[in-house]
Amino acid sequence: MKQVRAKYSTRKRDRIHFLLSFLLPAFLLYGVFFIYPAIDAIRISLTDWTGFGTSAKFIGIDNYLKMWKDEVFWISFGNSIFFMCVGGILVFFVAMLFSYLITNYIKRQKFFLNVFYFPNLISFAALTILWVFIFDGTFGVLNAVLKTLGLEQYSIAWFGTRITGMSAITIAGTWFYMGFYLILLYSAITKIPTSLFEAAVVEGAGRLYIFFKITLPLIWEILMISVTLWITNSLKLFEIVWGMTKGGPSMQTHVMGTYIYYNAFGTPQVVTFRLGYASTLAVALVVLVTLSVTIFRRLTTRETYEY
């Protein structure tokens, strides 16, 4: 009996060693390139480090007090929340609408899915150039179309104010991200057994009733995971804003991601190198993402349906 137990223990230990041999390199890479920098950012946020040399004066919570009084920080915070909420509503409204149309009325489904997913295959930084040509107040396509239609009074400098600038960024962001979430929702819908829909049709249910009473409850968990991904990605927004406005005019369209970069490195015209303060903003962004995701998941937790 003791020999059997010893043999079993040896096999179990060998299995653990075998698994660790594969997992340990991944854990080391994750710790070196993510855990350590994340923890070290908290230390740096308590200094006035410029990013050069090793001399960094410890200043305690001065950076956090400065952030609390920083008007541009609150502007970037509000812009991030605006993009997350308004952009999220647009993204998931359009994604749900097209997932409904594609699964119910369109035959060449893969073709349209590829078309909508196409923006995700190209760098966002490159695609922002397209939207600059659309919204630019001087030579933009949108203003040219408005003038051609006799609506010149609506031709404005779209990047000239905070409201119009963030609206343009949100529209561009909707176009960028919608295809990704459409694929997720479409995949969830196609996994539902067709027998459920056939039974509903036999009972006389219409397509809209089936979508809201059968489809939506069955994909609820996937939908909530998608929204969680959106919250995380939208609060980390950078490429679209930096490519379209670089935070202008007068720092009015900064989001958290671009304001962190601006403080860390500045622009070709304005050099900043405030790595200590940028780390403080990064810590605030991590807290914001964590709180937003946690609150959302708690508010949307509900009974899941199985099929």
Phi, psi and omega per residue, in radians:
M1 nan -0.740 3.132
K2 -1.125 -0.635 3.128
Q3 -1.137 -0.677 3.125
V4 -1.128 -0.773 3.136
R5 -1.124 -0.725 3.129
A6 -1.113 -0.703 3.115
K7 -1.134 -0.727 3.112
Y8 -1.129 -0.735 3.134
S9 -1.108 -0.692 3.125
T10 -1.127 -0.745 3.118
R11 -1.100 -0.734 3.140
K12 -1.117 -0.735 3.129
R13 -1.140 -0.706 3.109
D14 -1.125 -0.658 3.123
R15 -1.140 -0.718 3.119
I16 -1.125 -0.751 3.111
H17 -1.100 -0.671 3.124
F18 -1.110 -0.782 3.127
L19 -1.152 -0.733 -3.137
L20 -1.106 -0.563 3.134
S21 -1.098 -0.464 3.091
F22 -1.583 -0.630 -3.050
L23 -1.417 -0.571 -3.051
L24 -1.030 -0.787 3.097
P25 -1.027 -0.685 3.129
A26 -1.156 -0.738 3.113
F27 -1.105 -0.684 3.125
L28 -1.126 -0.800 3.112
L29 -1.084 -0.749 3.135
Y30 -1.108 -0.712 -3.141
G31 -1.197 -0.725 -3.084
V32 -1.248 -0.722 -3.007
F33 -1.736 -0.093 3.122
F34 -2.299 -1.014 -3.063
I35 -1.084 -0.888 -3.120
Y36 -1.086 -0.856 3.112
P37 -1.060 -0.633 -3.139
A38 -1.128 -0.748 3.114
I39 -1.217 -0.704 -3.126
D40 -1.152 -0.487 3.101
A41 -1.070 -0.600 3.098
I42 -1.131 -0.743 3.102
R43 -1.094 -0.787 -3.111
I44 -1.132 -0.580 -3.132
S45 -1.135 -0.250 3.126
L46 -1.698 0.230 -3.131
T47 -2.227 3.057 3.069
D48 -1.866 0.551 -3.053
W49 -1.043 2.369 3.123
T50 -1.602 -0.212 -3.091
G51 1.810 -0.107 -3.134
F52 -2.088 2.410 3.106
G53 1.288 -3.044 -3.116
T54 -1.948 -0.069 -3.123
S55 -1.456 1.862 3.106
A56 -2.283 2.079 -3.107
K57 -1.380 2.284 3.090
F58 -1.302 2.156 -3.100
I59 -2.139 0.171 3.081
G60 1.180 -2.324 -3.067
I61 -1.660 0.308 -3.114
D62 -1.024 -0.686 3.119
N63 -1.107 -0.649 3.131
Y64 -1.221 -0.632 3.057
L65 -1.173 -0.679 3.093
K66 -1.113 -0.735 3.125
M67 -1.075 -0.715 -3.122
W68 -1.075 -0.534 -3.116
K69 -1.708 -0.017 -3.072
D70 -1.396 1.989 -3.107
E71 -1.131 -0.688 -3.114
V72 -1.175 -0.582 3.079
F73 -1.045 -0.793 -3.129
W74 -1.199 -0.546 3.039
I75 -1.135 -0.823 3.139
S76 -1.149 -0.632 3.086
F77 -1.093 -0.832 3.121
G78 -1.103 -0.681 3.120
N79 -1.140 -0.664 3.106
S80 -1.127 -0.750 3.107
I81 -1.142 -0.693 3.112
F82 -1.068 -0.824 -3.138
F83 -1.130 -0.698 -3.140
M84 -1.097 -0.797 -3.054
C85 -1.364 -1.003 -3.096
V86 -1.181 -0.780 3.105
G87 -1.103 -0.660 3.108
G88 -1.115 -0.730 3.110
I89 -1.074 -0.786 -3.139
L90 -1.156 -0.807 -3.091
V91 -1.043 -0.858 -3.042
F92 -1.392 -0.443 3.020
F93 -1.150 -0.838 -3.129
V94 -1.173 -0.723 -3.138
A95 -1.117 -0.752 3.113
M96 -1.174 -0.689 3.137
L97 -1.072 -0.860 -3.105
F98 -1.266 -0.549 3.063
S99 -1.140 -0.622 3.070
Y100 -1.173 -0.803 -3.109
L101 -1.168 -0.742 -3.094
I102 -1.150 -0.727 -3.099
T103 -1.354 -0.284 -3.068
N104 -1.980 -0.526 -2.993
Y105 -2.190 -0.257 -3.018
I106 -1.899 2.331 -3.113
K107 -1.543 -0.811 -3.111
R108 -1.438 1.214 -3.000
Q109 -1.168 -0.784 -3.084
K110 -1.094 -0.630 3.130
F111 -1.077 -0.844 -3.110
F112 -1.213 -0.608 3.078
L113 -1.107 -0.696 3.101
N114 -1.146 -0.671 3.123
V115 -1.098 -0.810 -3.110
F116 -1.218 -0.536 -3.111
Y117 -1.443 -0.195 -3.037
F118 -0.928 -0.758 3.140
P119 -1.005 -0.444 -3.136
N120 -1.327 -0.180 -3.140
L121 -1.545 -0.169 -3.087
I122 -2.072 2.585 3.132
S123 -1.003 2.294 3.103
F124 -1.052 -0.615 3.140
A125 -1.070 -0.621 3.113
A126 -1.313 -0.692 -3.113
L127 -1.205 -0.407 3.113
T128 -1.116 -0.471 3.098
I129 -1.059 -0.686 3.089
L130 -1.023 -0.785 -3.101
W131 -1.282 -0.462 3.020
V132 -1.123 -0.725 3.102
F133 -1.169 -0.434 3.114
I134 -1.388 -0.786 -2.997
F135 -1.705 -0.131 -3.099
D136 -0.989 2.353 -3.067
G137 -1.248 -0.375 -3.082
T138 -1.644 -0.904 -3.072
F139 -2.120 0.297 -3.071
G140 -1.194 2.581 -3.136
V141 -1.142 -0.686 -3.088
L142 -1.076 -0.818 3.122
N143 -1.154 -0.608 3.109
A144 -1.126 -0.722 3.108
V145 -1.141 -0.729 3.132
L146 -1.099 -0.706 3.115
K147 -1.163 -0.675 3.125
T148 -1.118 -0.623 -3.139
L149 -1.452 0.054 -3.127
G150 1.372 0.339 -3.123
L151 -1.921 0.786 -3.066
E152 -1.091 -0.456 -3.137
Q153 -1.139 -0.363 3.114
Y154 -1.625 0.014 3.118
S155 -1.419 1.916 -3.054
I156 -2.294 3.001 3.020
A157 -1.438 1.724 -2.996
W158 -1.139 -0.458 3.095
F159 -1.693 0.261 -3.028
G160 -1.515 -0.347 3.133
T161 -2.315 2.911 -3.135
R162 -1.132 -0.762 -3.069
I163 -1.157 -0.890 -3.102
T164 -1.216 -0.609 3.116
G165 -1.134 -0.806 3.124
M166 -1.202 -0.544 3.086
S167 -1.137 -0.760 3.112
A168 -1.109 -0.731 3.124
I169 -1.112 -0.715 -3.125
T170 -1.161 -0.705 3.104
I171 -1.106 -0.784 3.107
A172 -1.098 -0.727 3.136
G173 -1.104 -0.643 3.090
T174 -1.068 -0.760 3.130
W175 -1.141 -0.692 3.141
F176 -1.109 -0.863 -2.917
Y177 -1.587 -0.390 -2.974
M178 -0.997 -0.710 -3.082
G179 -1.075 -0.654 -3.140
F180 -1.103 -0.815 -3.110
Y181 -1.306 -0.484 3.033
L182 -1.089 -0.743 3.114
I183 -1.074 -0.752 3.139
L184 -1.077 -0.828 -3.100
L185 -1.200 -0.720 3.123
Y186 -1.083 -0.734 3.126
S187 -1.091 -0.692 3.120
A188 -1.149 -0.695 -3.113
I189 -1.165 -0.726 -3.092
T190 -1.232 -0.237 3.096
K191 -1.455 -0.194 3.141
I192 -1.291 2.294 3.134
P193 -1.014 2.331 -3.131
T194 -1.158 -0.345 -3.140
S195 -1.094 -0.540 3.106
L196 -1.153 -0.724 3.123
F197 -1.214 -0.685 3.141
E198 -1.120 -0.687 3.108
A199 -1.140 -0.674 3.128
A200 -1.163 -0.682 3.115
V201 -1.133 -0.717 3.104
V202 -1.044 -0.633 3.125
E203 -1.328 -0.082 3.087
G204 1.643 0.249 -3.132
A205 -1.327 2.469 3.085
G206 -1.462 3.014 -3.072
R207 -1.163 -0.707 3.123
L208 -1.144 -0.718 3.113
Y209 -1.093 -0.751 3.124
I210 -1.086 -0.714 -3.094
F211 -1.130 -0.810 -3.061
F212 -1.430 -0.503 -3.065
K213 -1.727 -0.360 -3.129
I214 -2.060 -0.977 -3.057
T215 -1.108 -0.930 -3.067
L216 -1.054 -0.812 3.097
P217 -1.086 -0.587 -3.099
L218 -1.332 -0.396 3.107
I219 -1.831 0.227 -3.041
W220 -1.003 -0.774 -3.091
E221 -1.137 -0.720 3.089
I222 -1.135 -0.683 3.109
L223 -1.080 -0.760 3.140
M224 -1.171 -0.639 3.062
I225 -1.127 -0.695 3.117
S226 -1.104 -0.756 3.116
V227 -1.133 -0.655 3.088
T228 -1.083 -0.746 3.067
L229 -1.077 -0.696 3.126
W230 -1.096 -0.785 3.136
I231 -0.998 -0.802 -3.138
T232 -1.115 -0.843 -3.091
N233 -1.200 -0.684 -3.090
S234 -1.198 -0.643 3.128
L235 -1.274 -0.353 3.093
K236 -1.668 0.236 -3.080
L237 -0.937 2.343 3.110
F238 -2.514 -1.022 -2.943
E239 -1.005 -0.778 -3.060
I240 -1.099 -0.826 -3.100
V241 -1.180 -0.791 -3.107
W242 -1.154 -0.618 3.132
G243 -1.298 -0.520 -3.069
M244 -1.624 -0.737 -3.028
T245 -2.278 -0.323 -3.019
K246 0.938 0.518 3.110
G247 1.557 -0.124 -3.116
G248 -1.422 2.999 -0.021
P249 -1.434 2.488 3.075
S250 0.943 0.730 3.060
M251 1.167 0.348 -3.015
Q252 -1.496 -0.293 -3.127
T253 -2.007 0.331 3.035
H254 -1.146 2.484 2.896
V255 -1.955 3.087 -3.049
M256 -0.998 -0.774 -3.095
G257 -1.087 -0.797 -3.114
T258 -1.261 -0.564 3.133
Y259 -1.245 -0.592 3.035
I260 -1.093 -0.823 -3.141
Y261 -1.102 -0.722 -3.129
Y262 -1.055 -0.756 3.139
N263 -1.252 -0.557 -3.123
A264 -1.288 -0.733 -3.004
F265 -2.237 -0.430 -3.096
G266 1.404 -2.694 3.108
T267 -2.242 2.978 3.085
P268 -1.000 -0.481 -3.139
Q269 -1.531 -0.577 -3.092
V270 -2.214 1.975 3.126
V271 -1.691 2.256 -3.066
T272 -1.993 -1.079 -3.119
F273 0.972 1.024 3.041
R274 -1.980 1.277 -3.072
L275 -1.177 -0.559 3.111
G276 -1.113 -0.844 3.137
Y277 -1.210 -0.641 3.102
A278 -1.096 -0.650 3.096
S279 -1.147 -0.628 3.068
T280 -1.062 -0.777 3.110
L281 -1.132 -0.636 3.122
A282 -1.149 -0.701 3.085
V283 -1.085 -0.731 3.105
A284 -1.084 -0.659 3.119
L285 -1.148 -0.720 3.104
V286 -1.069 -0.759 3.119
V287 -1.106 -0.734 3.140
L288 -1.092 -0.800 3.134
V289 -1.101 -0.785 -3.118
T290 -1.086 -0.811 -3.139
L291 -1.135 -0.755 -3.108
S292 -1.081 -0.806 -3.125
V293 -1.159 -0.750 -3.112
T294 -1.108 -0.806 -3.135
I295 -1.124 -0.755 -3.135
F296 -1.086 -0.789 -3.115
R297 -1.139 -0.615 3.117
R298 -1.219 -0.649 -3.113
L299 -1.301 -0.442 -3.043
T300 -1.858 0.099 3.114
T301 -1.211 2.225 -3.133
R302 -2.645 3.012 -3.141
E303 -1.148 2.320 3.118
T304 -1.665 2.535 3.135
Y305 -1.732 2.416 3.131
E306 -1.947 2.632 3.123
Y307 -2.511 nan nan
